[in-house]
């Protein structure tokens, strides 16, 4: 008899989930988040800085935009999603850290879309369908919000790209990755999009 499949419970994130959110955001961002948090507060633990950002009431990484997956009371998965502004705000690239410039340029090509900023699952719980379940929840939230399109950005070399394609996302644009310390991938970032209401 095989091992019992883990049972996951989805719920809205709370402010007191901030430390878990920071850890999972950094997993999804492939270390880019902790790199940025280290830049913004060089003398602090980057995950503590990230948790403070996740605990804020506003901002893309606010706990208010997050849904967590729990297993046995522990947070093991995360979805952070929200609607991008339309029109997308004009930003002078010189005002952004270089690593973020290609990402912002890609976001700007999907104004008004339901942006899946973070999908992350702890390593020990991958391959159990939780990533696909979180993406399905993003679809539901996008439809509920009246968005016509969903969008996500992923490194072309990241295996998660295949999951997004299976869930209906198609490549729409690419921009070169700006290297940063600890970067897992080279090549391009890909903007992937899908019509809301289609799998």
Protein Blocks (a to p, Z undefined) as FASTA:
>chain_A
ZZdddddddddddfklmmmmmmmmmmmnnommmmmmmmmmmmbcfklmmmmmmmpmbdjk
lmklpccddeehiafbdcdddddddddddddfklpcfklmmmmmmmmmmghiacdfbccd
dfklgonommmmmmmmmmmmmmmnopabdcddddfklmklmmmmmnopacfbdcddddde
hiabgcjdddddddehiZZ
